[in-house]
């Protein structure tokens, strides 16, 4: 730190103290930012802030959108359903913590999924244990395996989203809000990205892919319109040259993922692939 000089020439050092707080040091004087002490000397946080990760893992089972939930094995919310997740360790990054917690609590290997950050949640009263900010992750997968509970989770199960968001279920913390946000995010991603193909085991038929859209959007789609949109969208799907035999009717052509990440033009829910008069509310809120 240089002494003297005009205010414009003073050096200002930004010292990163925690995830939520920092100090600006000017000429040996601590200026208060984000709840820190303004007096000289070692800074002390006014209140501690913990960071957690929570994971929303979706799959389609039995013609319904399911989410992976755990049963909490300790307080708070002992015995209640919750999204898998937990505290971020001091030596971990957020992604590392998400992968570890998913494996410890459910036995699923997150490295085989495409985990993306959904958003952060930090309302002061969201956790009765104190001030906790959580970063939510979202992943989608085709017919994922049966989870195996571990660490502080008493059980881990695939649960229909409609049931989990129902009035009598009562998810722990603010996990109902996180799940509802994740459902809407998944619906939106189906419009503009090729993520729906991630729900299908290859090879798949166009009908298999259409059913993913119908389950997540909660609407019936016109088969002809959907097939035309999908097959004319570059990079969405590509034919394998094989067919799946059916008990009745013509064998269905089989496809694989075409490699593109974004859909252009997008498949919008606003009617360009929806069947007339077939719109419905996605099984309540889920």
C-alpha positions, 0 to 999 in steps of 0.5 A, a space after each residue: 500500500 502506498 502512503 500519500 498522494 491524491 484520492 485518485 492515486 490511492 490503491 484499493 485492494 479487494 480482499 476476498 473473505 468468503 463467498 458472500 462478503 469482501 473487504 475494501 482496504 484503503 490506507 489501512 482502513 476497513 470499509 464495510 461491505 456486506 455486513 463486515 466490521 468497519 473498524 481497523 483490525 482483523 475483520 469478522 463476519 457478522 453472520 456465517 453463510 453456508 453453501 449447499 448444492 441440490 440436484 433435480 434429476 429427471 427421467 421418464 418412467 411409465 409414461 410420466 416425468 419422474 424426479 429423484 428424491 431422498 428421504 431425509 434420515 435426520 433433522 430438520 425434516 426427518 422422514 420427509 422427501 427432499 432433493 439429493 444434495 448437501 453442504 459444499 466442503 471447503 476444498 470443493 468446487 460446486 460441480 465436485 460437491 454436486 457429483 459427490 452428493 449425488 453418488 453418496 445419497 443415491 448411488 448414481 454416477 453424475 459423470 454419466 449425466 449432463 449436470 447444468 446449474 439451474 439457479 441459486 436460492 438464498 431466501 433468509 428463512 429457507 433453512 431452519 439451521 441458519 443462513 444457507 445459500 443453495 445452488 441447484 443443478 438439473 440433469 435429464 436421463 433416459 430410464 435411469 437405474 434404481 437409486 441406492 440410498 446412502 450417507 444421511 439419506 434413509 431412502 432414495 426413490 423415483 417419484 412422479 413429479 405430479 405427486 411430488 408437487 401435489 398439495 399433500 406431499 410437502 417437500 423439505 426446505 424450499 425444494 418444492 419451489 426448486 422442483 417447480 422451477 426445474 420443471 419449467 426450465 426443462 419444458 423451455 429447454 425442449 423448445 430450443 435445445 435437443 435435450 429431449 433426445 437425452 430421454 431416449 435410449 438409442 435407437 429410438 423412433 420418432 414416436 418415442 421422442 414425441 412421447 417425451 415432449 408430450 409427457 414433459 409439456 403435458 400436451 398431445 402433439 400432432 404426430 405428422 406435424 411433429 415428425 415433419 418438424 423433427 426430421 427437417 431440423 438439422 442435427 436433431 436426429 439422423 436415421 440408422 437405416 434400421 426399423 423396429 418391428 411392430 405387432 401391428 402396422 408398418 415397422 417404425 424407422 429408427 433414429 439416433 441423436 444427430 449431434 446438434 445442441 440447439 434447435 433452429 427453428 425451435 419447436 414451440 409449445 405455442 401450437 406449431 406441433 400441438 394437436 388442436 384442442 389437445 392442450 392440457 396441464 402437464 399433470 397438475 404442476 408437474 
